[in-house]
Amino acid sequence: MWPDPDIDTFVADHFIPVRLHVKAQAEAYAAASERFGASWTPTTLLIDAGGTERHRIEGFLPKSDFLSQLELGMAHIAFHEKRFGEAEKGFEEVVSRFPDSDAAPEAQYWAGVSRYKASGDPKALGAVRSAFQKKYSDTVWAKKASVWSPS
Amino acid sequence: MPITWRHEVDAALEEARRTRMPVLLDFTAAPM
């Protein structure tokens, strides 16, 4: 996962990076792990500008999976900040750039939700349900979308 | 681009509030 130049660049471009090593920053590590409920390493938290955790990555992931999770988390942050157009674009990029990742079906779901939040048009949700019938049909995200009326 | 890691959580959160940039907080035990 790290060090990797692509991940480093992405992190440097999009986040204020904080690293706490269990030994090198033992006191700060202990306090922050208690504060944020981080009980295992590696754990990576994406925290929005208001100080709220919006995404959590626990355990090792290969490079492309880790990048997909970072981009997914960025889109979740945009969603919670009600920047729905930006969120939709971010989620769709996860699906298009990392179609085989675990992040992709979750991103497909939230792209539809973002589109609905931006437009108020329930057809956006129906379209996502239909999309799940074609791809990622065996995921929990397809189950969650199954309640929406088909478009 | 190498990352310049910070080690002070509250200072980073305060900077995030001012700059509207999110924080990535990494807990690690990787060999140094």
N, CA and C atoms of all chains as a GROMACS GRO file, in nm:
protein
  549
    1MET      N    1   0.084  -0.119   0.000
    1MET     CA    2   0.000   0.000   0.000
    1MET      C    3   0.088   0.124   0.000
    2TRP      N    4   0.157   0.155   0.110
    2TRP     CA    5   0.247   0.268   0.117
    2TRP      C    6   0.387   0.217   0.147
    3PRO      N    7   0.496   0.277   0.102
    3PRO     CA    8   0.495   0.397   0.017
    3PRO      C    9   0.464   0.363  -0.128
    4ASP      N   10   0.391   0.450  -0.193
    4ASP     CA   11   0.360   0.437  -0.334
    4ASP      C   12   0.343   0.577  -0.390
    5PRO      N   13   0.410   0.610  -0.499
    5PRO     CA   14   0.406   0.748  -0.547
    5PRO      C   15   0.266   0.796  -0.586
    6ASP      N   16   0.186   0.707  -0.646
    6ASP     CA   17   0.051   0.750  -0.687
    6ASP      C   18  -0.037   0.779  -0.566
    7ILE      N   19  -0.027   0.693  -0.465
    7ILE     CA   20  -0.105   0.716  -0.343
    7ILE      C   21  -0.055   0.840  -0.272
    8ASP      N   22   0.076   0.855  -0.264
    8ASP     CA   23   0.132   0.974  -0.200
    8ASP      C   24   0.080   1.102  -0.265
    9THR      N   25   0.082   1.104  -0.397
    9THR     CA   26   0.037   1.223  -0.470
    9THR      C   27  -0.110   1.249  -0.443
   10PHE      N   28  -0.190   1.144  -0.447
   10PHE     CA   29  -0.333   1.163  -0.424
   10PHE      C   30  -0.359   1.216  -0.283
   11VAL      N   31  -0.292   1.159  -0.186
   11VAL     CA   32  -0.311   1.203  -0.048
   11VAL      C   33  -0.264   1.347  -0.031
   12ALA      N   34  -0.147   1.378  -0.085
   12ALA     CA   35  -0.093   1.514  -0.069
   12ALA      C   36  -0.183   1.617  -0.137
   13ASP      N   37  -0.247   1.579  -0.247
   13ASP     CA   38  -0.330   1.673  -0.321
   13ASP      C   39  -0.467   1.696  -0.256
   14HIS      N   40  -0.515   1.598  -0.180
   14HIS     CA   41  -0.655   1.604  -0.137
   14HIS      C   42  -0.677   1.610   0.014
   15PHE      N   43  -0.572   1.587   0.092
   15PHE     CA   44  -0.594   1.576   0.237
   15PHE      C   45  -0.485   1.649   0.315
   16ILE      N   46  -0.519   1.682   0.437
   16ILE     CA   47  -0.418   1.717   0.538
   16ILE      C   48  -0.378   1.583   0.600
   17PRO      N   49  -0.255   1.537   0.576
   17PRO     CA   50  -0.217   1.402   0.618
   17PRO      C   51  -0.161   1.397   0.760
   18VAL      N   52  -0.218   1.309   0.840
   18VAL     CA   53  -0.170   1.289   0.977
   18VAL      C   54  -0.141   1.140   0.994
   19ARG      N   55  -0.023   1.109   1.042
   19ARG     CA   56   0.011   0.968   1.067
   19ARG      C   57   0.055   0.954   1.212
   20LEU      N   58  -0.003   0.854   1.277
   20LEU     CA   59   0.036   0.823   1.413
   20LEU      C   60   0.088   0.679   1.417
   21HIS      N   61   0.214   0.666   1.451
   21HIS     CA   62   0.275   0.534   1.461
   21HIS      C   63   0.263   0.484   1.604
   22VAL      N   64   0.232   0.357   1.616
   22VAL     CA   65   0.204   0.300   1.747
   22VAL      C   66   0.323   0.315   1.843
   23LYS      N   67   0.444   0.322   1.788
   23LYS     CA   68   0.561   0.336   1.875
   23LYS      C   69   0.620   0.476   1.869
   24ALA      N   70   0.633   0.530   1.748
   24ALA     CA   71   0.701   0.660   1.732
   24ALA      C   72   0.621   0.775   1.792
   25GLN      N   73   0.488   0.764   1.787
   25GLN     CA   74   0.401   0.866   1.849
   25GLN      C   75   0.309   0.797   1.950
   26ALA      N   76   0.371   0.721   2.039
   26ALA     CA   77   0.294   0.630   2.125
   26ALA      C   78   0.184   0.700   2.203
   27GLU      N   79   0.215   0.814   2.261
   27GLU     CA   80   0.115   0.882   2.344
   27GLU      C   81  -0.001   0.935   2.259
   28ALA      N   82   0.035   1.002   2.150
   28ALA     CA   83  -0.068   1.056   2.061
   28ALA      C   84  -0.149   0.944   1.997
   29TYR      N   85  -0.079   0.834   1.964
   29TYR     CA   86  -0.147   0.719   1.905
   29TYR      C   87  -0.252   0.665   2.002
   30ALA      N   88  -0.212   0.647   2.126
   30ALA     CA   89  -0.305   0.590   2.225
   30ALA      C   90  -0.426   0.680   2.243
   31ALA      N   91  -0.403   0.810   2.251
   31ALA     CA   92  -0.514   0.903   2.273
   31ALA      C   93  -0.608   0.905   2.152
   32ALA      N   94  -0.549   0.911   2.032
   32ALA     CA   95  -0.633   0.921   1.912
   32ALA      C   96  -0.703   0.789   1.882
   33SER      N   97  -0.638   0.677   1.909
   33SER     CA   98  -0.704   0.549   1.881
   33SER      C   99  -0.824   0.531   1.974
   34GLU      N  100  -0.813   0.581   2.097
   34GLU     CA  101  -0.927   0.577   2.188
   34GLU      C  102  -1.036   0.674   2.140
   35ARG      N  103  -0.995   0.792   2.104
   35ARG     CA  104  -1.089   0.897   2.062
   35ARG      C  105  -1.170   0.857   1.938
   36PHE      N  106  -1.102   0.792   1.842
   36PHE     CA  107  -1.168   0.759   1.715
   36PHE      C  108  -1.206   0.612   1.706
   37GLY      N  109  -1.182   0.536   1.810
   37GLY     CA  110  -1.219   0.395   1.808
   37GLY      C  111  -1.140   0.315   1.705
   38ALA      N  112  -1.015   0.349   1.690
   38ALA     CA  113  -0.929   0.276   1.596
   38ALA      C  114  -0.853   0.170   1.673
   39SER      N  115  -0.894   0.046   1.659
   39SER     CA  116  -0.840  -0.062   1.743
   39SER      C  117  -0.748  -0.156   1.669
   40TRP      N  118  -0.714  -0.121   1.545
   40TRP     CA  119  -0.633  -0.212   1.466
   40TRP      C  120  -0.549  -0.130   1.370
   41THR      N  121  -0.438  -0.185   1.325
   41THR     CA  122  -0.359  -0.118   1.222
   41THR      C  123  -0.344  -0.210   1.100
   42PRO      N  124  -0.334  -0.154   0.980
   42PRO     CA  125  -0.355  -0.011   0.956
   42PRO      C  126  -0.504   0.026   0.959
   43THR      N  127  -0.531   0.144   1.010
   43THR     CA  128  -0.664   0.204   0.999
   43THR      C  129  -0.645   0.345   0.945
   44THR      N  130  -0.722   0.377   0.843
   44THR     CA  131  -0.716   0.509   0.782
   44THR      C  132  -0.854   0.572   0.789
   45LEU      N  133  -0.861   0.690   0.848
   45LEU     CA  134  -0.987   0.762   0.860
   45LEU      C  135  -0.986   0.883   0.769
   46LEU      N  136  -1.096   0.906   0.701
   46LEU     CA  137  -1.113   1.028   0.623
   46LEU      C  138  -1.212   1.115   0.700
   47ILE      N  139  -1.166   1.231   0.739
   47ILE     CA  140  -1.242   1.319   0.830
   47ILE      C  141  -1.270   1.448   0.757
   48ASP      N  142  -1.397   1.490   0.758
   48ASP     CA  143  -1.432   1.610   0.682
   48ASP      C  144  -1.386   1.736   0.755
   49ALA      N  145  -1.406   1.850   0.689
   49ALA     CA  146  -1.354   1.976   0.742
   49ALA      C  147  -1.421   2.016   0.873
   50GLY      N  148  -1.537   1.956   0.901
   50GLY     CA  149  -1.606   1.981   1.026
   50GLY      C  150  -1.560   1.891   1.138
   51GLY      N  151  -1.470   1.797   1.108
   51GLY     CA  152  -1.417   1.708   1.211
   51GLY      C  153  -1.491   1.576   1.224
   52THR      N  154  -1.583   1.548   1.132
   52THR     CA  155  -1.660   1.424   1.140
   52THR      C  156  -1.599   1.318   1.049
   53GLU      N  157  -1.579   1.199   1.105
   53GLU     CA  158  -1.530   1.087   1.024
   53GLU      C  159  -1.636   1.050   0.921
   54ARG      N  160  -1.594   1.040   0.793
   54ARG     CA  161  -1.687   1.005   0.685
   54ARG      C  162  -1.654   0.874   0.618
   55HIS      N  163  -1.532   0.824   0.639
   55HIS     CA  164  -1.496   0.698   0.576
   55HIS      C  165  -1.383   0.633   0.654
   56ARG      N  166  -1.387   0.501   0.659
   56ARG     CA  167  -1.288   0.426   0.738
   56ARG      C  168  -1.238   0.308   0.657
   57ILE      N  169  -1.107   0.294   0.652
   57ILE     CA  170  -1.044   0.181   0.583
   57ILE      C  171  -0.964   0.105   0.688
   58GLU      N  172  -1.002  -0.018   0.714
   58GLU     CA  173  -0.933  -0.099   0.814
   58GLU      C  174  -0.865  -0.217   0.745
   59GLY      N  175  -0.739  -0.238   0.777
   59GLY     CA  176  -0.665  -0.349   0.719
   59GLY      C  177  -0.596  -0.310   0.590
   60PHE      N  178  -0.501  -0.395   0.552
   60PHE     CA  179  -0.424  -0.371   0.430
   60PHE      C  180  -0.511  -0.386   0.307
   61LEU      N  181  -0.485  -0.302   0.207
   61LEU     CA  182  -0.545  -0.317   0.075
   61LEU      C  183  -0.437  -0.296  -0.030
   62PRO      N  184  -0.444  -0.371  -0.140
   62PRO     CA  185  -0.354  -0.342  -0.252
   62PRO      C  186  -0.378  -0.201  -0.305
   63LYS      N  187  -0.283  -0.153  -0.383
   63LYS     CA  188  -0.283  -0.014  -0.428
   63LYS      C  189  -0.416   0.030  -0.491
   64SER      N  190  -0.463  -0.041  -0.592
   64SER     CA  191  -0.582   0.006  -0.663
   64SER      C  192  -0.705   0.004  -0.572
   65ASP      N  193  -0.713  -0.095  -0.484
   65ASP     CA  194  -0.827  -0.100  -0.391
   65ASP      C  195  -0.819   0.014  -0.291
   66PHE      N  196  -0.698   0.043  -0.247
   66PHE     CA  197  -0.682   0.154  -0.152
   66PHE      C  198  -0.719   0.287  -0.217
   67LEU      N  199  -0.671   0.307  -0.340
   67LEU     CA  200  -0.705   0.430  -0.411
   67LEU      C  201  -0.857   0.441  -0.432
   68SER      N  202  -0.919   0.329  -0.465
   68SER     CA  203  -1.065   0.332  -0.485
   68SER      C  204  -1.136   0.371  -0.356
   69GLN      N  205  -1.084   0.326  -0.243
   69GLN     CA  206  -1.145   0.361  -0.115
   69GLN      C  207  -1.123   0.509  -0.082
   70LEU      N  208  -1.005   0.560  -0.116
   70LEU     CA  209  -0.981   0.704  -0.093
   70LEU      C  210  -1.077   0.788  -0.176
   71GLU      N  211  -1.094   0.750  -0.302
   71GLU     CA  212  -1.184   0.827  -0.388
   71GLU      C  213  -1.330   0.812  -0.343
   72LEU      N  214  -1.364   0.692  -0.298
   72LEU     CA  215  -1.499   0.671  -0.244
   72LEU      C  216  -1.521   0.761  -0.123
   73GLY      N  217  -1.422   0.768  -0.037
   73GLY     CA  218  -1.435   0.852   0.081
   73GLY      C  219  -1.446   0.999   0.047
   74MET      N  220  -1.370   1.043  -0.052
   74MET     CA  221  -1.380   1.182  -0.096
   74MET      C  222  -1.522   1.213  -0.144
   75ALA      N  223  -1.580   1.120  -0.218
   75ALA     CA  224  -1.716   1.141  -0.268
   75ALA      C  225  -1.816   1.142  -0.152
   76HIS      N  226  -1.794   1.057  -0.053
   76HIS     CA  227  -1.882   1.058   0.065
   76HIS      C  228  -1.874   1.192   0.138
   77ILE      N  229  -1.755   1.247   0.145
   77ILE     CA  230  -1.739   1.377   0.210
   77ILE      C  231  -1.818   1.483   0.132
   78ALA      N  232  -1.805   1.483   0.000
   78ALA     CA  233  -1.880   1.579  -0.082
   78ALA      C  234  -2.031   1.560  -0.061
   79PHE      N  235  -2.074   1.434  -0.054
   79PHE     CA  236  -2.217   1.406  -0.034
   79PHE      C  237  -2.267   1.466   0.099
   80HIS      N  238  -2.192   1.442   0.205
   80HIS     CA  239  -2.236   1.490   0.336
   80HIS      C  240  -2.228   1.642   0.349
   81GLU      N  241  -2.148   1.702   0.263
   81GLU     CA  242  -2.141   1.848   0.260
   81GLU      C  243  -2.242   1.905   0.159
   82LYS      N  244  -2.331   1.818   0.111
   82LYS     CA  245  -2.439   1.854   0.020
   82LYS      C  246  -2.389   1.910  -0.114
   83ARG      N  247  -2.269   1.872  -0.152
   83ARG     CA  248  -2.217   1.905  -0.284
   83ARG      C  249  -2.251   1.784  -0.374
   84PHE      N  250  -2.381   1.772  -0.406
   84PHE     CA  251  -2.429   1.647  -0.466
   84PHE      C  252  -2.377   1.624  -0.608
   85GLY      N  253  -2.362   1.732  -0.686
   85GLY     CA  254  -2.307   1.715  -0.820
   85GLY      C  255  -2.165   1.664  -0.817
   86GLU      N  256  -2.087   1.720  -0.729
   86GLU     CA  257  -1.948   1.676  -0.713
   86GLU      C  258  -1.942   1.533  -0.660
   87ALA      N  259  -2.032   1.503  -0.567
   87ALA     CA  260  -2.037   1.368  -0.511
   87ALA      C  261  -2.071   1.266  -0.619
   88GLU      N  262  -2.173   1.297  -0.698
   88GLU     CA  263  -2.213   1.205  -0.806
   88GLU      C  264  -2.096   1.178  -0.900
   89LYS      N  265  -2.028   1.285  -0.937
   89LYS     CA  266  -1.914   1.269  -1.028
   89LYS      C  267  -1.805   1.182  -0.964
   90GLY      N  268  -1.780   1.206  -0.836
   90GLY     CA  269  -1.679   1.127  -0.766
   90GLY      C  270  -1.716   0.980  -0.757
   91PHE      N  271  -1.842   0.952  -0.723
   91PHE     CA  272  -1.886   0.812  -0.715
   91PHE      C  273  -1.877   0.746  -0.853
   92GLU      N  274  -1.919   0.820  -0.955
   92GLU     CA  275  -1.914   0.760  -1.090
   92GLU      C  276  -1.771   0.733  -1.134
   93GLU      N  277  -1.679   0.817  -1.091
   93GLU     CA  278  -1.539   0.793  -1.125
   93GLU      C  279  -1.486   0.666  -1.059
   94VAL      N  280  -1.532   0.640  -0.937
   94VAL     CA  281  -1.491   0.515  -0.870
   94VAL      C  282  -1.538   0.395  -0.952
   95VAL      N  283  -1.663   0.401  -0.999
   95VAL     CA  284  -1.716   0.289  -1.079
   95VAL      C  285  -1.639   0.274  -1.209
   96SER      N  286  -1.609   0.385  -1.274
   96SER     CA  287  -1.544   0.376  -1.404
   96SER      C  288  -1.395   0.342  -1.392
   97ARG      N  289  -1.328   0.394  -1.291
   97ARG     CA  290  -1.183   0.372  -1.279
   97ARG      C  291  -1.148   0.241  -1.209
   98PHE      N  292  -1.238   0.198  -1.120
   98PHE     CA  293  -1.210   0.076  -1.041
   98PHE      C  294  -1.331  -0.017  -1.046
   99PRO      N  295  -1.370  -0.061  -1.166
   99PRO     CA  296  -1.496  -0.137  -1.179
   99PRO      C  297  -1.496  -0.271  -1.106
  100ASP      N  298  -1.378  -0.325  -1.082
  100ASP     CA  299  -1.372  -0.457  -1.017
  100ASP      C  300  -1.344  -0.447  -0.867
  101SER      N  301  -1.342  -0.327  -0.815
  101SER     CA  302  -1.312  -0.309  -0.673
  101SER      C  303  -1.437  -0.329  -0.588
  102ASP      N  304  -1.416  -0.352  -0.458
  102ASP     CA  305  -1.528  -0.359  -0.365
  102ASP      C  306  -1.598  -0.224  -0.352
  103ALA      N  307  -1.526  -0.118  -0.384
  103ALA     CA  308  -1.584   0.016  -0.371
  103ALA      C  309  -1.686   0.045  -0.482
  104ALA      N  310  -1.673  -0.024  -0.595
  104ALA     CA  311  -1.754   0.011  -0.712
  104ALA      C  312  -1.905  -0.003  -0.689
  105PRO      N  313  -1.954  -0.116  -0.638
  105PRO     CA  314  -2.100  -0.124  -0.618
  105PRO      C  315  -2.152  -0.022  -0.517
  106GLU      N  316  -2.074   0.003  -0.412
  106GLU     CA  317  -2.115   0.107  -0.316
  106GLU      C  318  -2.121   0.242  -0.386
  107ALA      N  319  -2.023   0.269  -0.471
  107ALA     CA  320  -2.020   0.397  -0.542
  107ALA      C  321  -2.136   0.408  -0.640
  108GLN      N  322  -2.170   0.295  -0.704
  108GLN     CA  323  -2.284   0.298  -0.797
  108GLN      C  324  -2.413   0.334  -0.723
  109TYR      N  325  -2.429   0.278  -0.606
  109TYR     CA  326  -2.547   0.308  -0.523
  109TYR      C  327  -2.552   0.457  -0.488
  110TRP      N  328  -2.440   0.508  -0.437
  110TRP     CA  329  -2.441   0.646  -0.388
  110TRP      C  330  -2.441   0.748  -0.502
  111ALA      N  331  -2.393   0.709  -0.620
  111ALA     CA  332  -2.404   0.799  -0.736
  111ALA      C  333  -2.551   0.825  -0.765
  112GLY      N  334  -2.632   0.720  -0.758
  112GLY     CA  335  -2.775   0.737  -0.781
  112GLY      C  336  -2.842   0.820  -0.673
  113VAL      N  337  -2.802   0.796  -0.550
  113VAL     CA  338  -2.858   0.876  -0.440
  113VAL      C  339  -2.820   1.024  -0.457
  114SER      N  340  -2.695   1.048  -0.496
  114SER     CA  341  -2.650   1.186  -0.516
  114SER      C  342  -2.730   1.252  -0.628
  115ARG      N  343  -2.754   1.177  -0.735
  115ARG     CA  344  -2.832   1.231  -0.847
  115ARG      C  345  -2.973   1.264  -0.801
  116TYR      N  346  -3.030   1.176  -0.720
  116TYR     CA  347  -3.165   1.201  -0.668
  116TYR      C  348  -3.167   1.323  -0.575
  117LYS      N  349  -3.067   1.334  -0.490
  117LYS     CA  350  -3.061   1.447  -0.397
  117LYS      C  351  -3.047   1.579  -0.473
  118ALA      N  352  -2.975   1.576  -0.584
  118ALA     CA  353  -2.954   1.698  -0.662
  118ALA      C  354  -3.078   1.735  -0.741
  119SER      N  355  -3.150   1.634  -0.789
  119SER     CA  356  -3.261   1.660  -0.882
  119SER      C  357  -3.398   1.647  -0.819
  120GLY      N  358  -3.409   1.566  -0.715
  120GLY     CA  359  -3.540   1.536  -0.658
  120GLY      C  360  -3.621   1.440  -0.742
  121ASP      N  361  -3.560   1.388  -0.847
  121ASP     CA  362  -3.631   1.301  -0.940
  121ASP      C  363  -3.611   1.155  -0.901
  122PRO      N  364  -3.717   1.086  -0.857
  122PRO     CA  365  -3.701   0.947  -0.814
  122PRO      C  366  -3.660   0.852  -0.925
  123LYS      N  367  -3.670   0.898  -1.050
  123LYS     CA  368  -3.624   0.812  -1.160
  123LYS      C  369  -3.474   0.784  -1.148
  124ALA      N  370  -3.404   0.874  -1.081
  124ALA     CA  371  -3.260   0.852  -1.061
  124ALA      C  372  -3.236   0.726  -0.980
  125LEU      N  373  -3.324   0.702  -0.883
  125LEU     CA  374  -3.310   0.581  -0.801
  125LEU      C  375  -3.350   0.456  -0.879
  126GLY      N  376  -3.456   0.470  -0.958
  126GLY     CA  377  -3.498   0.357  -1.040
  126GLY      C  378  -3.391   0.316  -1.139
  127ALA      N  379  -3.323   0.414  -1.192
  127ALA     CA  380  -3.215   0.385  -1.287
  127ALA      C  381  -3.103   0.306  -1.220
  128VAL      N  382  -3.077   0.338  -1.096
  128VAL     CA  383  -2.972   0.265  -1.023
  128VAL      C  384  -3.017   0.122  -0.998
  129ARG      N  385  -3.143   0.106  -0.960
  129ARG     CA  386  -3.193  -0.031  -0.941
  129ARG      C  387  -3.176  -0.113  -1.069
  130SER      N  388  -3.210  -0.051  -1.181
  130SER     CA  389  -3.194  -0.121  -1.310
  130SER      C  390  -3.047  -0.152  -1.338
  131ALA      N  391  -2.961  -0.058  -1.305
  131ALA     CA  392  -2.817  -0.080  -1.328
  131ALA      C  393  -2.767  -0.199  -1.247
  132PHE      N  394  -2.818  -0.214  -1.126
  132PHE     CA  395  -2.775  -0.327  -1.043
  132PHE      C  396  -2.823  -0.462  -1.098
  133GLN      N  397  -2.925  -0.461  -1.180
  133GLN     CA  398  -2.968  -0.587  -1.240
  133GLN      C  399  -2.869  -0.633  -1.347
  134LYS      N  400  -2.788  -0.536  -1.396
  134LYS     CA  401  -2.690  -0.569  -1.500
  134LYS      C  402  -2.552  -0.597  -1.442
  135LYS      N  403  -2.519  -0.527  -1.334
  135LYS     CA  404  -2.384  -0.542  -1.278
  135LYS      C  405  -2.391  -0.526  -1.126
  136TYR      N  406  -2.309  -0.601  -1.057
  136TYR     CA  407  -2.302  -0.601  -0.911
  136TYR      C  408  -2.432  -0.653  -0.847
  137SER      N  409  -2.501  -0.742  -0.918
  137SER     CA  410  -2.632  -0.788  -0.872
  137SER      C  411  -2.624  -0.872  -0.746
  138ASP      N  412  -2.506  -0.929  -0.717
  138ASP     CA  413  -2.493  -1.016  -0.601
  138ASP      C  414  -2.431  -0.944  -0.481
  139THR      N  415  -2.444  -0.813  -0.477
  139THR     CA  416  -2.386  -0.736  -0.367
  139THR      C  417  -2.495  -0.684  -0.274
  140VAL      N  418  -2.454  -0.645  -0.157
  140VAL     CA  419  -2.550  -0.589  -0.061
  140VAL      C  420  -2.607  -0.458  -0.114
  141TRP      N  421  -2.531  -0.390  -0.198
  141TRP     CA  422  -2.580  -0.261  -0.252
  141TRP      C  423  -2.694  -0.284  -0.351
  142ALA      N  424  -2.692  -0.395  -0.422
  142ALA     CA  425  -2.804  -0.429  -0.509
  142ALA      C  426  -2.928  -0.457  -0.425
  143LYS      N  427  -2.910  -0.523  -0.310
  143LYS     CA  428  -3.024  -0.548  -0.221
  143LYS      C  429  -3.082  -0.416  -0.172
  144LYS      N  430  -2.994  -0.323  -0.137
  144LYS     CA  431  -3.042  -0.194  -0.086
  144LYS      C  432  -3.118  -0.116  -0.194
  145ALA      N  433  -3.074  -0.129  -0.319
  145ALA     CA  434  -3.140  -0.058  -0.429
  145ALA      C  435  -3.268  -0.127  -0.474
  146SER      N  436  -3.287  -0.252  -0.431
  146SER     CA  437  -3.400  -0.331  -0.482
  146SER      C  438  -3.534  -0.276  -0.438
  147VAL      N  439  -3.536  -0.191  -0.336
  147VAL     CA  440  -3.661  -0.136  -0.287
  147VAL      C  441  -3.711  -0.022  -0.375
  148TRP      N  442  -3.626   0.031  -0.458
  148TRP     CA  443  -3.664   0.145  -0.542
  148TRP      C  444  -3.742   0.098  -0.664
  149SER      N  445  -3.839   0.178  -0.706
  149SER     CA  446  -3.920   0.142  -0.822
  149SER      C  447  -3.835   0.148  -0.948
  150PRO      N  448  -3.848   0.047  -1.034
  150PRO     CA  449  -3.770   0.048  -1.158
  150PRO      C  450  -3.804   0.170  -1.241
  151SER      N  451  -3.705   0.220  -1.312
  151SER     CA  452  -3.729   0.338  -1.397
  151SER      C  453  -3.783   0.293  -1.532
  152MET      N  454   0.528   1.264  -0.530
  152MET     CA  455   0.540   1.369  -0.428
  152MET      C  456   0.536   1.305  -0.289
  153PRO      N  457   0.644   1.311  -0.214
  153PRO     CA  458   0.642   1.250  -0.080
  153PRO      C  459   0.546   1.326   0.013
  154ILE      N  460   0.486   1.252   0.101
  154ILE     CA  461   0.391   1.314   0.195
  154ILE      C  462   0.466   1.372   0.313
  155THR      N  463   0.430   1.494   0.350
  155THR     CA  464   0.481   1.552   0.473
  155THR      C  465   0.379   1.523   0.582
  156TRP      N  466   0.404   1.419   0.658
  156TRP     CA  467   0.307   1.375   0.758
  156TRP      C  468   0.306   1.469   0.878
  157ARG      N  469   0.190   1.499   0.926
  157ARG     CA  470   0.177   1.569   1.054
  157ARG      C  471   0.155   1.464   1.162
  158HIS      N  472   0.171   1.507   1.288
  158HIS     CA  473   0.152   1.413   1.398
  158HIS      C  474   0.062   1.471   1.508
  159GLU      N  475   0.006   1.587   1.483
  159GLU     CA  476  -0.082   1.650   1.583
  159GLU      C  477  -0.224   1.657   1.528
  160VAL      N  478  -0.310   1.574   1.585
  160VAL     CA  479  -0.446   1.560   1.533
  160VAL      C  480  -0.525   1.690   1.547
  161ASP      N  481  -0.524   1.750   1.663
  161ASP     CA  482  -0.607   1.869   1.683
  161ASP      C  483  -0.562   1.985   1.594
  162ALA      N  484  -0.433   1.999   1.574
  162ALA     CA  485  -0.385   2.105   1.485
  162ALA      C  486  -0.432   2.080   1.342
  163ALA      N  487  -0.432   1.955   1.302
  163ALA     CA  488  -0.478   1.921   1.167
  163ALA      C  489  -0.628   1.946   1.152
  164LEU      N  490  -0.703   1.912   1.254
  164LEU     CA  491  -0.848   1.935   1.248
  164LEU      C  492  -0.879   2.084   1.244
  165GLU      N  493  -0.802   2.162   1.316
  165GLU     CA  494  -0.821   2.306   1.313
  165GLU      C  495  -0.787   2.362   1.175
  166GLU      N  496  -0.680   2.312   1.116
  166GLU     CA  497  -0.644   2.355   0.980
  166GLU      C  498  -0.754   2.314   0.881
  167ALA      N  499  -0.809   2.196   0.901
  167ALA     CA  500  -0.918   2.150   0.813
  167ALA      C  501  -1.037   2.244   0.823
  168ARG      N  502  -1.067   2.286   0.943
  168ARG     CA  503  -1.181   2.376   0.962
  168ARG      C  504  -1.157   2.508   0.889
  169ARG      N  505  -1.034   2.557   0.896
  169ARG     CA  506  -1.002   2.686   0.833
  169ARG      C  507  -0.996   2.674   0.681
  170THR      N  508  -0.939   2.565   0.631
  170THR     CA  509  -0.913   2.554   0.487
  170THR      C  510  -1.020   2.476   0.413
  171ARG      N  511  -1.110   2.410   0.484
  171ARG     CA  512  -1.214   2.324   0.427
  171ARG      C  513  -1.154   2.202   0.356
  172MET      N  514  -1.032   2.166   0.391
  172MET     CA  515  -0.968   2.047   0.334
  172MET      C  516  -0.983   1.931   0.433
  173PRO      N  517  -1.021   1.814   0.386
  173PRO     CA  518  -1.037   1.702   0.480
  173PRO      C  519  -0.904   1.651   0.533
  174VAL      N  520  -0.914   1.576   0.642
  174VAL     CA  521  -0.797   1.516   0.707
  174VAL      C  522  -0.794   1.367   0.677
  175LEU      N  523  -0.677   1.317   0.644
  175LEU     CA  524  -0.655   1.172   0.640
  175LEU      C  525  -0.574   1.137   0.764
  176LEU      N  526  -0.633   1.056   0.851
  176LEU     CA  527  -0.568   1.016   0.976
  176LEU      C  528  -0.531   0.868   0.966
  177ASP      N  529  -0.401   0.841   0.964
  177ASP     CA  530  -0.351   0.706   0.943
  177ASP      C  531  -0.290   0.652   1.072
  178PHE      N  532  -0.346   0.541   1.118
  178PHE     CA  533  -0.290   0.470   1.233
  178PHE      C  534  -0.205   0.355   1.178
  179THR      N  535  -0.080   0.350   1.218
  179THR     CA  536   0.007   0.249   1.159
  179THR      C  537   0.099   0.186   1.263
  180ALA      N  538   0.139   0.064   1.232
  180ALA     CA  539   0.242  -0.005   1.310
  180ALA      C  540   0.350  -0.059   1.215
  181ALA      N  541   0.352  -0.005   1.095
  181ALA     CA  542   0.445  -0.053   0.994
  181ALA      C  543   0.589  -0.030   1.038
  182PRO      N  544   0.680  -0.118   0.998
  182PRO     CA  545   0.822  -0.098   1.032
  182PRO      C  546   0.870   0.038   0.982
  183MET      N  547   0.949   0.101   1.065
  183MET     CA  548   0.996   0.237   1.030
  183MET      C  549   1.135   0.231   0.966
   0.00000   0.00000   0.00000
